[in-house]
Amino acid sequence: MKYVDVEQVQKKMGSRLFANNFAKGAFLLATLFGLVVLVTLIYRVYTDSIGWIDWQFITNKLSTDAERAGILGAISGTVWLMIVVGPVTMFLGVGTAIYLEEYAKNGKIKSIIQTNISNLAGVPSVVFGILGLTVFVRSFELGSVVLAGGLTMSLLVLPIVVVASQEAIRSVPQYLREASYGMGATKWQTIKNIVLPAAIPGILTGLILSLSRAIGETAPLVVIGIPALLIPLPDGIFDKFTVLPMQIYYWTVDSALVDEYANLAAATIVILLIVLFLMNSIAIIIRNKFQKRF
């Protein structure tokens, strides 16, 4: 018969409780530190933007006079960029996800593709800018236009759409596919009429989140030579353009020369944060309201 050393057990329990409380406190401090920094940044940006955000600021073009400067050109360029990024990312991302989940057989090819998609999600955004500069700007001779920027951004956010679409397609129960096959439907008819409609909420959520990241990225656009100072508005995908992050970058750098540019940058940051907040809110609403549970 074995005897239990109560004192030794109590010591072990005490050390475990201490380690648990220490880890809990450390994680809490880390969370609070992040929140404090975030709140401080938001407060600083908000206070600097007070009095600068109005309808004139949104509808005016860029001007050397800080009092008359606006972000209409950056907003127009951002919209044109999303017109390219949205369809390209949707087509390539969803198509890749359908192939991997419905057609590709388990093996080396699928494993290689899946591994590369996962690795692409961790590649620094500036690398995609170098790729876009080499392929789209120079090799295809597109120049620093909307199409080149949109294709570069599409490559950047493509892994997000692929992974989200895969998860959405994978969540569709197998018995729905089998019921469709039992009714005489082909594989493509099953995917088109059964799988995709059920997976649309997850796919749209991934697409909106990817567009949110594309809107906030600056490094790839800097690399491919998107101008930060551009007065004419783009009229098509082959025109030069600028976007909200580039406008923020330009005003932040030049705030050392003109103090008011710091206020303009803060006001533009607030507008960009509002756009990102709305897009992410729409993604959450789509996911919660239209997601089907089987």
C-alpha positions in Angstrom: 0.0 0.0 0.0 1.4 3.3 -1.1 1.3 6.3 1.2 0.7 9.8 -0.2 3.0 12.6 1.0 0.4 15.3 1.7 3.0 18.0 2.2 4.7 17.2 -1.1 1.4 17.2 -3.0 0.5 20.6 -1.5 3.8 22.0 -2.6 3.3 20.8 -6.2 -0.2 22.2 -6.2 1.1 25.5 -4.8 3.8 25.8 -7.5 1.3 25.0 -10.2 -1.2 27.6 -8.9 1.6 30.1 -8.7 2.7 29.3 -12.3 -1.0 29.6 -13.5 -1.5 32.9 -11.7 1.8 34.2 -13.1 0.9 33.3 -16.6 -2.6 34.8 -16.2 -1.1 38.0 -15.0 1.5 38.1 -17.7 -1.1 37.6 -20.5 -3.3 40.2 -18.9 -0.5 42.7 -18.8 0.3 42.0 -22.5 -3.3 42.5 -23.4 -3.6 45.7 -21.5 -0.3 47.0 -23.0 -1.7 46.5 -26.5 -5.0 48.1 -25.6 -3.3 51.1 -24.0 -1.1 51.6 -27.1 -4.1 51.3 -29.4 -6.2 53.7 -27.4 -3.3 56.2 -27.2 -2.8 56.1 -31.0 -6.6 56.4 -31.7 -6.9 59.3 -29.3 -3.8 61.1 -30.8 -5.2 60.7 -34.3 -8.7 61.8 -33.3 -7.5 64.9 -31.5 -5.2 65.9 -34.4 -8.1 65.5 -36.9 -10.6 67.6 -35.0 -11.7 70.5 -37.2 -10.2 69.1 -40.4 -12.8 66.5 -41.4 -15.7 68.0 -43.4 -17.4 67.6 -46.7 -14.9 70.0 -48.4 -12.0 67.8 -47.2 -13.6 64.7 -48.8 -14.6 66.3 -52.1 -11.6 68.6 -52.7 -8.6 67.6 -54.8 -5.0 67.7 -53.5 -3.6 71.2 -53.0 -0.4 72.7 -51.7 -2.6 74.9 -49.5 -3.5 72.8 -46.4 -6.7 74.6 -45.8 -8.0 73.7 -49.3 -6.5 70.2 -49.6 -8.8 67.2 -50.0 -8.7 63.4 -50.6 -11.1 63.1 -53.5 -8.2 61.8 -55.7 -7.1 59.2 -53.1 -10.7 58.0 -52.7 -11.2 57.7 -56.4 -7.9 55.8 -56.8 -8.9 53.5 -53.9 -12.3 52.7 -55.6 -10.6 52.0 -58.9 -8.1 49.8 -57.2 -10.8 47.7 -55.5 -12.6 47.4 -58.9 -9.6 45.5 -60.1 -8.7 43.6 -56.9 -12.3 42.4 -56.2 -13.0 40.4 -59.4 -9.5 39.1 -59.8 -9.2 37.9 -56.3 -12.7 36.4 -56.3 -12.1 34.5 -59.5 -8.6 33.2 -58.7 -9.2 32.6 -55.0 -12.6 30.8 -55.3 -11.4 28.9 -58.3 -8.3 27.6 -56.5 -10.4 26.7 -53.4 -12.8 24.7 -55.6 -10.0 22.8 -57.3 -8.3 22.0 -54.0 -11.4 20.9 -52.2 -13.5 19.3 -54.9 -11.1 18.1 -57.7 -7.6 17.7 -56.5 -6.7 14.3 -55.1 -4.7 13.9 -52.0 -1.0 13.7 -53.0 2.2 15.6 -53.6 0.7 18.2 -56.0 -2.1 19.2 -53.6 0.3 19.2 -50.7 2.7 21.5 -52.6 0.0 23.9 -53.6 -1.4 24.0 -50.1 2.0 24.6 -48.5 2.8 27.4 -50.9 -0.5 29.1 -50.2 0.2 28.9 -46.5 3.7 30.3 -47.1 2.4 33.2 -49.2 0.2 34.4 -46.3 3.4 35.0 -44.3 5.4 36.8 -47.0 6.1 40.5 -46.3 4.0 42.8 -48.4 7.1 44.6 -49.8 8.0 41.3 -51.5 4.8 41.4 -53.5 5.6 45.0 -54.4 8.9 43.8 -55.9 7.1 41.0 -57.8 4.5 43.5 -59.1 7.3 45.9 -60.2 9.2 43.1 -62.0 6.2 41.4 -63.7 3.4 43.9 -64.2 5.2 47.3 -64.3 8.3 46.3 -66.3 7.8 42.9 -68.0 4.2 43.7 -69.1 5.1 47.4 -69.5 1.9 48.5 -67.8 3.6 51.3 -65.7 2.3 52.6 -62.4 -1.3 52.4 -63.3 -4.5 51.1 -61.6 -4.2 47.7 -63.3 -0.7 47.0 -62.2 -1.5 48.1 -58.6 -4.7 46.0 -58.6 -2.9 42.9 -59.8 -0.1 43.3 -57.3 -2.6 43.7 -54.5 -4.6 40.7 -55.7 -1.5 38.5 -55.3 -1.0 39.9 -51.8 -4.5 39.1 -50.5 -5.1 36.0 -52.6 -4.1 33.6 -49.8 -6.8 35.1 -47.5 -9.6 34.4 -50.1 -8.3 30.9 -50.9 -8.1 29.8 -47.2 -11.5 31.4 -46.3 -13.1 29.8 -49.4 -11.6 26.4 -48.6 -13.0 26.5 -45.1 -16.4 27.6 -46.4 -16.5 24.8 -49.0 -15.2 22.3 -46.5 -18.0 23.2 -44.0 -20.7 22.1 -46.5 -21.8 18.6 -45.3 -20.9 15.7 -47.5 -24.5 14.3 -47.5 -25.7 17.3 -49.5 -23.2 16.4 -52.3 -24.2 12.7 -52.1 -27.9 13.7 -52.3 -27.2 15.7 -55.4 -25.3 12.9 -57.0 -28.2 10.6 -56.2 -30.5 12.8 -58.1 -28.3 12.4 -61.2 -26.4 15.8 -61.0 -22.9 16.0 -62.3 -20.0 17.1 -60.2 -20.0 20.7 -61.6 -23.8 20.9 -61.2 -23.4 19.9 -57.6 -20.7 22.4 -57.0 -22.6 25.2 -58.7 -26.1 24.5 -57.3 -25.4 23.0 -53.9 -21.9 23.7 -52.6 -21.3 27.3 -53.7 -24.7 28.7 -52.5 -24.1 27.1 -49.1 -20.5 28.4 -48.9 -21.2 31.9 -50.2 -21.4 33.6 -46.7 -17.9 32.4 -45.8 -16.5 33.2 -49.2 -17.9 36.8 -49.1 -16.5 37.2 -45.6 -13.0 36.2 -46.8 -13.3 38.5 -49.8 -14.4 41.5 -47.7 -11.6 41.0 -45.2 -9.1 40.6 -48.1 -10.3 43.9 -49.6 -9.9 45.6 -46.2 -6.3 44.5 -46.1 -5.7 45.7 -49.7 -7.1 49.1 -48.9 -4.8 49.6 -45.9 -1.5 48.4 -47.6 1.2 50.9 -48.6 4.5 49.1 -49.1 3.7 47.3 -52.4 2.4 50.5 -53.9 5.5 52.4 -52.9 7.7 49.8 -54.5 5.8 49.8 -57.8 6.0 53.6 -58.0 2.5 54.8 -57.2 2.8 58.5 -56.8 1.9 60.1 -53.5 1.2 63.5 -55.1 -1.3 63.3 -57.9 -3.9 65.9 -58.7 -5.8 64.4 -61.8 -8.5 61.9 -61.0 -8.2 58.4 -62.7 -10.8 57.6 -65.3 -9.9 53.9 -66.0 -7.7 51.0 -65.1 -4.8 52.3 -67.3 -4.6 55.7 -65.6 -2.1 56.7 -62.9 -3.6 56.9 -59.4 -3.0 57.3 -55.7 -4.8 55.8 -52.7 -5.6 56.7 -49.1 -2.5 55.1 -47.5 -0.2 56.8 -50.0 -1.8 60.1 -49.2 -1.3 59.5 -45.5 2.3 58.6 -46.2 2.9 61.8 -48.2 1.4 64.1 -45.6 3.1 62.4 -42.7 6.6 62.7 -44.4 6.0 66.4 -45.3 4.6 67.3 -41.9 8.1 68.2 -40.9 7.9 71.0 -43.4 4.3 72.0 -43.0 2.7 71.4 -39.6 -0.8 71.3 -40.9 0.0 68.3 -43.0 0.1 66.2 -39.8 -3.6 67.2 -39.2 -4.4 66.3 -42.8 -2.8 62.9 -42.3 -4.7 62.3 -39.1 -8.0 63.3 -40.8 -7.2 60.8 -43.6 -6.4 58.1 -41.1 -9.8 58.6 -39.5 -11.6 58.3 -42.8 -9.6 55.1 -43.6 -10.4 53.6 -40.2 -14.1 54.3 -40.7 -14.0 52.6 -44.1 -12.2 49.6 -42.7 -14.5 49.4 -39.7 -17.6 49.4 -42.0 -16.1 46.7 -44.2 -15.3 44.5 -41.3 -18.7 45.1 -39.8 -20.3 44.1 -43.1 -18.3 40.9 -43.1 -19.4 40.0 -39.6 -23.1 40.7 -40.4 -22.9 38.5 -43.5 -21.3 35.7 -41.5 -23.8 35.9 -38.7 -27.0 36.5 -40.7 -26.5 34.3 -43.8 -24.4 31.5 -42.6 -26.3 28.3 -42.8 -26.0 25.6 -40.1 -26.6 22.0 -41.2 
